[in-house]
């Protein structure tokens, strides 16, 4: 008999594509949880309302064997909330742990939690990569909320026997991606010159298809139970290299000006954009050896192929 699978954030960037991928597997009956049912065809979706510590998941959890929890209050560069940490905790901590407790009570066996590399920290130094077993060092409210959710999930796992799998992705790119990545691609598409041609940092990123492949592995792989995994494409790039690869995939060469990184850092500080500069100029590398060795997993898609898929529709138009 096919096993029930609940995916939260079913209309989101990761959740929506995960449901499409799982729907092709005859051994799984997938159900998507959303805050509100969208217009049009909503077969397979169930509305649960706002996600917080009081959400009632009872209907959504009926008959479910496993959960992939992608729903979250996402990281926001210029958060205008009066108390961002409280807002993040309401959804990302209280909402997550409420779901996990109800899932354990309903007999769900495995809970796959999409966390963030921000739990490890904001940047790495030369010769050092984040690992899954590092002491967590989140710096911003989003990263703190994800770490607190991880701690709560691990406690629930110990108390109830619910198998918890934690995945911490770095920047995820693919069709429908938003945020800074989308903003950069728009500038490249318009031929706008960018002062990032002399950046020699190293950053890990992950194609959406690679992340989905790992999630599906973690749903059923016995070795994944109660583990933390990092994920990436396995090809770390500088910001300059990434933008050139994006331009190539778009068929619109990136126009990059070789402005020294130190000068850009000074300008960003003056303009109050230190966080943005950190993402563009600093390094963030992850070591996925635990993921590869413990799960026997390799990213099926290269950076070039991931970017090609990211812009495939626009290329075909």
Residue pairs with C-beta under 8 A, 6 or more apart in sequence:
2 26
2 27
2 28
2 29
3 27
3 28
3 29
3 65
3 66
4 28
4 29
4 31
4 63
4 64
4 65
4 66
5 22
5 28
5 29
5 30
5 31
5 64
5 65
5 66
5 67
5 68
5 219
6 30
6 31
6 32
6 33
6 60
6 61
6 64
6 66
6 67
6 68
6 108
7 15
7 18
7 19
7 22
7 30
7 31
7 32
7 33
7 67
7 68
7 70
8 15
8 32
8 33
8 51
8 67
8 68
8 69
8 70
8 71
8 99
9 15
9 33
9 34
9 69
9 70
9 71
9 72
10 16
10 19
10 32
10 33
10 34
10 45
11 32
11 34
11 38
11 45
12 70
12 71
13 172
13 174
13 176
13 177
13 178
13 208
14 70
14 114
14 172
14 208
14 211
14 212
15 32
15 68
15 70
15 71
16 176
17 174
17 175
17 176
17 208
17 212
18 68
18 70
18 212
18 215
18 216
19 30
19 32
19 44
21 212
21 216
22 28
22 30
22 216
23 30
23 44
30 44
31 44
31 45
31 46
31 60
31 64
32 44
32 45
32 46
33 45
33 46
33 47
33 48
33 57
33 60
33 71
34 45
34 46
34 47
34 48
35 47
35 48
35 49
35 50
35 51
35 71
36 47
36 49
37 45
37 46
37 47
38 45
46 59
46 60
48 55
48 56
48 57
48 59
48 60
49 55
49 56
51 71
51 91
51 95
51 99
52 90
52 91
52 94
52 95
52 98
53 90
53 94
53 95
53 97
53 98
54 98
55 95
55 98
55 99
57 98
57 99
57 102
57 103
57 106
58 102
58 106
61 102
61 103
61 106
61 108
62 106
64 103
64 106
64 108
65 108
65 109
65 110
66 108
66 109
66 110
66 111
66 112
66 219
67 99
67 103
67 108
67 110
67 111
67 112
68 112
68 114
68 215
68 219
69 96
69 99
69 100
69 111
69 112
69 113
69 114
70 114
71 91
71 95
72 91
72 92
72 96
72 114
72 146
73 87
73 88
73 90
73 91
73 92
73 142
73 145
74 142
75 116
75 118
75 140
75 142
75 179
76 84
76 142
77 179
77 180
77 275
77 276
79 87
79 141
81 87
84 141
84 142
85 141
85 144
85 145
87 141
88 141
88 142
88 144
88 145
89 145
89 148
91 145
92 142
92 145
92 146
92 148
92 149
93 145
93 148
93 149
93 152
96 113
96 149
96 152
96 153
97 149
97 152
97 153
97 156
100 111
100 152
100 153
100 156
100 162
100 164
101 156
101 160
103 111
103 162
104 156
104 160
104 161
104 162
105 160
108 162
109 162
109 163
110 162
110 163
110 164
110 165
110 219
110 225
111 153
111 157
111 162
111 163
111 164
111 165
112 165
112 167
112 215
112 218
112 219
113 149
113 150
113 153
113 164
113 165
113 166
113 167
114 167
114 169
114 215
115 146
115 147
115 149
115 150
115 166
115 167
115 168
116 142
116 143
116 146
116 168
116 169
117 130
117 168
117 169
117 170
117 204
117 230
117 284
117 286
118 138
118 139
118 140
118 142
118 143
118 146
119 136
119 138
119 143
119 146
119 147
119 150
119 168
120 130
120 134
120 136
120 137
120 138
120 168
120 230
120 286
121 130
121 134
121 136
121 137
121 138
121 139
121 143
122 139
122 140
122 143
122 278
122 282
122 284
123 278
123 282
123 283
123 284
124 130
124 283
124 284
124 285
125 283
126 283
128 285
129 204
129 285
129 286
129 287
130 230
130 284
130 285
130 286
130 287
131 230
131 286
131 287
131 289
131 290
132 168
132 227
132 228
132 229
132 230
132 287
132 290
132 291
133 228
133 290
136 147
136 150
138 144
138 146
138 147
140 275
150 166
150 228
153 164
153 166
154 164
154 226
156 162
156 164
157 163
157 164
157 226
163 224
163 225
163 226
164 225
164 226
165 218
165 224
165 225
165 226
165 227
165 229
166 227
166 228
166 229
167 211
167 214
167 215
167 218
167 228
167 229
167 230
167 231
168 228
168 229
168 230
168 231
168 286
169 206
169 211
169 230
169 231
169 232
170 203
170 204
170 205
170 206
170 231
170 232
170 284
170 286
171 181
171 203
171 204
171 205
171 206
172 205
172 206
172 207
172 208
172 211
173 181
173 205
173 206
173 207
173 208
173 306
173 307
173 310
174 207
174 208
174 209
174 306
174 309
174 310
175 208
175 309
175 310
175 311
175 312
175 313
177 208
177 310
180 276
180 279
184 194
184 243
184 246
185 246
185 250
185 311
187 194
188 194
188 243
188 246
188 247
188 250
188 252
188 254
188 255
189 250
189 252
191 252
191 255
192 255
193 255
193 256
193 257
194 243
194 254
194 255
194 256
194 257
195 256
195 257
195 259
195 264
196 239
196 240
196 243
196 256
196 257
196 259
196 264
196 280
197 240
197 256
197 257
197 258
197 259
198 240
198 258
198 259
198 260
198 261
199 238
199 239
199 240
199 261
199 264
199 280
199 281
200 238
200 240
200 261
201 238
201 239
201 261
201 281
201 282
201 283
202 236
202 237
202 238
202 283
202 285
203 236
203 237
203 238
203 239
203 242
203 283
203 284
203 285
204 232
204 233
204 236
204 284
204 285
204 286
205 232
205 233
205 237
205 242
205 303
206 231
206 232
206 233
206 299
207 233
207 299
207 301
207 303
207 305
207 306
207 307
207 309
207 310
208 306
208 310
209 300
209 301
209 306
209 309
210 231
210 232
210 233
210 299
210 300
210 301
210 306
211 231
213 297
213 299
213 300
213 301
214 229
214 231
214 291
214 295
214 297
214 299
217 224
217 295
217 297
218 224
218 229
218 295
221 295
223 294
223 295
224 294
224 295
227 290
227 294
229 288
229 290
229 291
229 294
229 295
230 286
230 287
230 288
230 290
230 291
231 286
231 288
231 291
231 299
232 286
232 288
232 299
233 299
233 301
233 302
233 303
233 306
234 288
234 298
234 299
235 302
235 303
236 285
237 245
237 303
239 280
239 281
240 256
243 254
243 256
244 253
244 254
244 256
245 303
245 304
245 307
246 254
246 307
247 253
247 254
248 304
248 307
249 304
249 307
249 308
249 310
249 311
250 311
250 314
250 315
251 315
261 281
264 277
264 280
264 281
265 277
265 281
268 274
268 276
268 277
268 281
269 277
291 297
292 298
301 309
308 315
